[in-house]
Amino acid sequence: MNKIDANYSMKGVGCVLLEWGKYRAVISPQYGASVWRMQDIENNMEIFRYSDSCTAAQIDKAREIWGLPTLYLPNRFDGGLLRTSDGEYHLPVNEKKLGNHLHGWVHKRAHTVERCELLEDRCLLTTSFTHDKNDEMYGCFPVDFKISYTFELSDEGLKQTVELKNLSDKKLPVSICTHTCINAPLDIGGKQSGLRLSVPITERCVLDRRCLPTEKLLPLTYRDMRYKNGSMRPVLHQISNDMYTACDNELDGKPFYGVIITDKSTGHRLCNEVSKEYKFWNMWNDRGGNGYFCPEPMTAMINSANLSLPHDVSGYRELSEGETFSCWQRFFTE
C-alpha cells in the first residue's frame, strides 16, 4: 500500500516513512534530512548502508557514513580557508591529520518539514534548513542561505532535488554532493564480491597527499578504465578519493548520466541518475572492508573555491542575493 507517515520512529528518532510500490524509504529531518534507509522490498535489496544494531547515537557521531547524507560545502578546504569573489572565510579545521575543513555543517542541522503529502502518483516530502545569525557557524561564515530538499518516492524510485538560495547580500559559494553510502552487499544475504561499479568518467583529477587537487587533469589509466567499463569491484580492496570529471554513461543502449551498480550473482542493478549540475565523481570505500562504498556525485571539485582553475573546469560558482541553484538525483533498482 502506498503511504507516507510523518510520525514514524526509527531508533527512537522521529522520521518520515515513505512507501510506494516496491520501494520503502525512511528520512530523518532531525538528522540533516538524511535518508536513513531505502529498500526494494520486492527484490530484497538494501540500498544504503544500514544496520539494525547501529544506534541513533552511533549515526550521530558519524553522519557522513550512514544512509544518504547531503553535504553543503562538501569534502575538503585547505586549512579551512574558503575564498569567494567578495570575501574570505575561515572554517574550523576538523580534519586535524590533513589540516583541512571537511564536509561543512548542514548535514548536522535539524531540518523543518515544509511539506509532507501523499499524491496521486508519488509520496512527497520537502524539508529545509536556514543558516543565519542563530547558527553557531555564523561567526565563521556570516552568509545567510536556505537549503531545501524535496524527496519524491514513486514507481520511478527515489528522487531528491536540492535547492540552495542566497539570502545575503554577499556572494554564496556553491558546492554540493551526497556522501552516497551504498550497502555491500545490495541483495540481503548476497555476496560483496559480486558487485561491480560503472562510473562515467573522462579525466582523473590528481590529488596530493592531503587529498586536495593539484589542478592536474590526466588521461585515464588502465585501472581508471575499470570504472568506465563497469568492471570495478567497489569493495574488498581500498579506494581512497578517486576523483574524476563526469560524462554520459549508457544504460540498456541509451545515454544515462549516472552510475550503475550490478550484482553479478543476481543480475539486480542499482542506478543512480544525476542532473548535469553534478560534474564530478569521487569514489571512496572506507578501506574496503566495512560493508559499504561511496560513489559521490559532486557539483564542484574538492577545494574548488580556492583553486586557480577556470570555474567551468572546477565547477565552482557563486550565487548573488536572491539567486537559487538546484540539482537532482534519482535512485532506482532493476
C-alpha positions as CSV (number, residue, x, y, z in Angstrom):
1,M,0.0,0.0,0.0
2,N,1.3,3.4,-0.9
3,K,1.6,5.7,2.1
4,I,3.5,8.4,3.9
5,D,3.8,8.6,7.7
6,A,5.2,11.8,9.2
7,N,5.0,10.3,12.8
8,Y,7.3,7.3,12.1
9,S,10.0,6.5,14.6
10,M,13.3,4.7,13.8
11,K,15.9,4.1,16.5
12,G,14.0,6.4,18.8
13,V,14.2,9.3,16.4
14,G,11.2,11.0,14.7
15,C,11.4,10.2,11.0
16,V,9.2,10.2,7.9
17,L,8.3,6.9,6.3
18,L,7.6,6.8,2.5
19,E,6.2,3.7,0.8
20,W,5.4,3.4,-2.9
21,G,5.2,0.2,-4.9
22,K,8.3,-1.9,-4.2
23,Y,10.2,1.0,-2.6
24,R,10.4,2.0,1.1
25,A,12.4,5.0,2.4
26,V,12.9,6.5,5.8
27,I,14.1,10.1,6.1
28,S,15.2,11.8,9.3
29,P,14.6,15.6,9.2
30,Q,16.2,15.8,12.7
31,Y,19.4,14.4,11.3
32,G,20.0,16.7,8.4
33,A,17.2,15.2,6.3
34,S,19.4,12.2,5.6
35,V,17.8,9.1,4.0
36,W,18.4,6.7,6.8
37,R,17.1,3.7,4.9
38,M,15.9,2.7,1.4
39,Q,14.7,-0.7,0.4
40,D,13.5,-2.6,-2.6
41,I,11.1,-4.9,-0.8
42,E,10.2,-6.9,-3.9
43,N,13.8,-7.8,-4.7
44,N,15.0,-7.9,-1.1
45,M,17.6,-5.1,-1.6
46,E,19.1,-2.8,1.0
47,I,20.2,0.3,-0.9
48,F,22.1,2.5,1.6
49,R,24.3,1.5,4.5
50,Y,22.1,0.4,7.3
51,S,22.3,-1.8,10.4
52,D,19.6,-2.8,12.8
53,S,22.2,-2.9,15.6
54,C,23.5,0.6,14.9
55,T,22.0,3.2,17.3
56,A,21.0,6.8,16.6
57,A,23.9,7.9,18.8
58,Q,26.3,6.0,16.6
59,I,24.9,7.6,13.5
60,D,25.1,11.0,15.1
61,K,28.8,10.6,15.7
62,A,29.5,9.7,12.0
63,R,26.6,11.1,10.0
64,E,28.6,11.1,6.8
65,I,28.9,7.3,6.6
66,W,25.3,6.1,7.1
67,G,22.5,6.2,4.6
68,L,22.3,9.1,2.2
69,P,23.6,12.4,3.8
70,T,23.7,15.6,1.7
71,L,26.6,17.8,2.2
72,Y,26.8,21.6,1.5
73,L,30.4,22.8,1.2
74,P,31.5,19.1,0.9
75,N,34.8,17.5,1.1
76,R,38.0,19.4,1.9
77,F,39.0,23.1,2.1
78,D,42.7,23.7,2.5
79,G,43.4,24.9,6.1
80,G,39.7,25.7,6.4
81,L,40.1,28.7,4.0
82,L,37.2,29.5,1.7
83,R,37.7,32.4,-0.7
84,T,34.8,33.9,-2.6
85,S,34.9,36.8,-5.1
86,D,33.9,39.2,-2.3
87,G,35.0,37.6,0.9
88,E,37.4,35.2,2.8
89,Y,36.1,32.8,5.4
90,H,38.0,30.6,7.8
91,L,36.2,27.4,8.7
92,P,37.3,25.2,11.6
93,V,40.0,22.6,10.8
94,N,38.1,19.5,11.7
95,E,40.3,17.1,9.8
96,K,43.4,17.6,12.0
97,K,45.6,14.9,10.4
98,L,45.5,16.6,7.0
99,G,44.9,20.2,8.1
100,N,41.6,20.6,6.3
101,H,38.0,21.6,6.9
102,L,35.8,18.6,6.0
103,H,32.2,18.4,4.8
104,G,30.6,21.6,6.2
105,W,27.8,21.5,8.8
106,V,24.4,21.4,7.1
107,H,24.1,17.6,7.5
108,K,24.4,18.1,11.2
109,R,21.5,20.5,11.5
110,A,17.8,19.7,12.1
111,H,15.5,20.4,9.2
112,T,12.0,21.8,9.2
113,V,9.3,19.8,7.4
114,E,7.7,22.1,4.9
115,R,5.5,19.7,3.0
116,C,4.6,16.0,3.6
117,E,1.9,14.7,1.3
118,L,0.7,11.5,-0.4
119,L,-0.2,12.5,-4.0
120,E,-1.8,10.5,-6.8
121,D,1.4,9.4,-8.3
122,R,4.0,9.7,-5.6
123,C,5.0,10.4,-1.9
124,L,6.4,13.9,-1.5
125,L,8.5,15.3,1.4
126,T,10.2,18.7,1.5
127,T,12.5,19.8,4.3
128,S,14.6,22.9,4.7
129,F,17.4,24.5,6.9
130,T,18.1,28.2,7.1
131,H,21.6,29.3,8.0
132,D,21.5,32.7,9.8
133,K,22.9,34.6,12.8
134,N,21.4,32.0,15.2
135,D,23.7,29.2,13.9
136,E,27.0,28.5,15.8
137,M,28.9,28.5,12.5
138,Y,27.7,32.1,11.6
139,G,30.8,33.6,13.2
140,C,32.9,31.7,10.6
141,F,30.5,32.0,7.7
142,P,28.2,35.1,8.0
143,V,26.3,34.4,4.8
144,D,22.6,33.8,5.1
145,F,21.2,31.0,3.0
146,K,18.4,28.5,2.8
147,I,18.8,24.9,1.6
148,S,15.8,22.7,0.8
149,Y,15.5,19.0,-0.1
150,T,12.5,17.6,-1.9
151,F,12.1,13.8,-1.8
152,E,9.7,12.0,-4.2
153,L,9.1,8.3,-4.0
154,S,7.3,6.7,-6.9
155,D,7.4,3.8,-9.3
156,E,10.4,5.7,-10.8
157,G,12.4,5.2,-7.5
158,L,13.6,7.9,-5.0
159,K,14.3,11.4,-6.5
160,Q,16.0,14.1,-4.4
161,T,16.0,17.7,-5.5
162,V,18.3,20.1,-3.7
163,E,17.6,23.8,-3.8
164,L,20.1,26.4,-2.5
165,K,19.1,30.1,-2.1
166,N,21.2,33.0,-1.2
167,L,19.5,35.2,1.4
168,S,22.5,37.5,1.9
169,D,24.0,40.5,0.0
170,K,27.3,38.6,0.0
171,K,28.2,36.0,-2.6
172,L,27.3,32.4,-1.7
173,P,29.6,29.7,-2.9
174,V,28.0,26.6,-4.5
175,S,29.3,23.1,-3.9
176,I,27.0,20.2,-3.2
177,C,27.3,16.4,-3.0
178,T,25.8,13.4,-1.4
179,H,28.0,11.1,0.6
180,T,26.2,8.2,-1.1
181,C,26.8,5.2,1.2
182,I,25.8,2.1,-0.9
183,N,25.3,-1.0,1.1
184,A,27.5,-4.0,0.3
185,P,26.1,-6.4,-0.5
186,L,23.0,-4.9,-2.1
187,D,21.0,-8.1,-2.0
188,I,20.3,-9.1,1.5
189,G,22.2,-12.3,2.1
190,G,24.2,-11.7,-1.1
191,K,28.0,-11.6,-1.7
192,Q,30.0,-8.4,-1.8
193,S,32.4,-10.0,-4.3
194,G,29.8,-10.0,-7.0
195,L,29.3,-6.2,-7.0
196,R,30.6,-4.2,-10.0
197,L,30.6,-0.4,-10.3
198,S,30.2,1.6,-13.6
199,V,31.1,5.3,-13.4
200,P,31.0,7.6,-16.5
201,I,34.4,9.4,-16.3
202,T,36.7,11.3,-18.7
203,E,39.8,12.5,-16.8
204,R,41.4,11.9,-13.4
205,C,41.7,14.8,-11.0
206,V,45.0,14.3,-9.4
207,L,45.1,14.8,-5.6
208,D,48.0,15.4,-3.3
209,R,48.8,13.7,0.0
210,R,46.3,15.9,1.8
211,C,43.6,14.8,-0.6
212,L,43.5,18.3,-2.3
213,P,43.5,18.8,-6.1
214,T,46.9,19.6,-7.6
215,E,44.9,21.1,-10.5
216,K,46.3,18.5,-12.9
217,L,43.8,16.5,-15.0
218,L,45.3,13.3,-16.5
219,P,44.1,10.7,-19.1
220,L,42.5,7.6,-17.7
221,T,44.9,4.7,-16.8
222,Y,44.1,1.0,-17.1
223,R,42.8,1.0,-13.5
224,D,40.7,4.0,-14.1
225,M,39.1,2.3,-17.1
226,R,37.7,-0.3,-14.8
227,Y,35.2,2.3,-13.6
228,K,34.4,3.3,-17.1
229,N,33.8,-0.2,-18.5
230,G,31.9,-1.3,-15.4
231,S,34.4,-3.9,-14.2
232,M,35.4,-2.2,-11.0
233,R,34.7,-4.1,-7.8
234,P,33.8,-1.3,-5.3
235,V,34.7,-3.2,-2.1
236,L,37.2,-5.7,-0.6
237,H,40.1,-3.5,-1.6
238,Q,40.8,0.1,-0.7
239,I,39.5,3.0,-2.8
240,S,40.6,6.4,-1.4
241,N,39.3,9.5,-3.1
242,D,39.4,8.6,-6.8
243,M,38.1,11.8,-8.3
244,Y,37.1,12.3,-12.0
245,T,35.4,14.6,-14.3
246,A,32.0,13.2,-15.4
247,C,30.4,12.4,-18.7
248,D,27.5,10.3,-20.0
249,N,27.1,6.6,-19.2
250,E,25.0,4.1,-21.1
251,L,22.1,2.1,-19.7
252,D,20.5,-0.5,-21.9
253,G,21.8,1.2,-25.0
254,K,20.6,4.7,-24.1
255,P,22.5,7.7,-22.7
256,F,22.4,7.7,-18.9
257,Y,24.1,10.4,-16.8
258,G,24.9,8.5,-13.6
259,V,26.4,5.4,-12.1
260,I,25.3,1.8,-12.3
261,I,25.9,-0.9,-9.6
262,T,25.4,-4.5,-10.7
263,D,25.2,-7.6,-8.6
264,K,26.6,-10.3,-10.9
265,S,25.3,-13.1,-8.9
266,T,21.6,-12.0,-9.1
267,G,21.6,-9.6,-12.0
268,H,20.0,-6.9,-9.9
269,R,21.1,-3.3,-10.6
270,L,21.0,-0.1,-8.7
271,C,21.1,3.0,-10.9
272,N,21.9,6.5,-9.6
273,E,21.0,9.1,-12.2
274,V,22.1,12.7,-11.5
275,S,21.5,16.0,-13.1
276,K,24.1,17.7,-15.3
277,E,25.0,20.1,-12.4
278,Y,26.9,17.2,-10.9
279,K,30.2,17.5,-12.9
280,F,32.5,15.2,-10.8
281,W,32.5,11.7,-9.2
282,N,34.6,10.9,-6.2
283,M,34.9,7.3,-5.1
284,W,35.8,6.2,-1.5
285,N,35.1,3.0,0.4
286,D,36.5,3.4,4.0
287,R,39.3,0.9,3.4
288,G,37.0,-1.5,1.6
289,G,36.0,-3.9,4.4
290,N,33.2,-2.1,6.2
291,G,30.2,-3.2,4.1
292,Y,29.7,-0.1,2.1
293,F,31.2,2.2,-0.6
294,C,30.6,5.8,-1.8
295,P,30.3,6.9,-5.4
296,E,29.8,10.6,-4.6
297,P,28.4,13.0,-7.2
298,M,29.8,16.5,-6.7
299,T,28.9,19.8,-8.4
300,A,32.4,21.1,-7.9
301,M,35.9,19.9,-7.3
302,I,37.4,19.4,-3.8
303,N,38.6,22.8,-2.5
304,S,37.1,24.4,-5.6
305,A,36.7,27.9,-4.2
306,N,40.5,28.2,-3.7
307,L,41.7,26.7,-7.0
308,S,43.1,28.8,-9.8
309,L,41.4,26.7,-12.4
310,P,38.6,28.4,-14.5
311,H,35.2,27.9,-13.0
312,D,34.0,26.0,-16.0
313,V,36.7,23.4,-15.2
314,S,36.5,23.3,-11.4
315,G,32.7,23.5,-11.3
316,Y,32.8,26.4,-8.8
317,R,30.1,29.0,-8.9
318,E,28.5,31.7,-6.7
319,L,25.0,33.0,-6.1
320,S,24.1,36.6,-5.7
321,E,21.4,37.8,-3.3
322,G,18.1,36.1,-4.1
323,E,19.6,33.7,-6.7
324,T,18.8,29.9,-6.5
325,F,20.8,26.8,-7.5
326,S,19.2,23.4,-7.9
327,C,20.3,19.9,-8.8
328,W,18.7,16.5,-8.5
329,Q,19.4,12.8,-8.5
330,R,17.4,9.6,-8.6
331,F,17.9,6.0,-7.3
332,F,16.0,3.1,-8.8
333,T,16.5,-0.7,-9.0
334,E,16.1,-3.3,-11.6
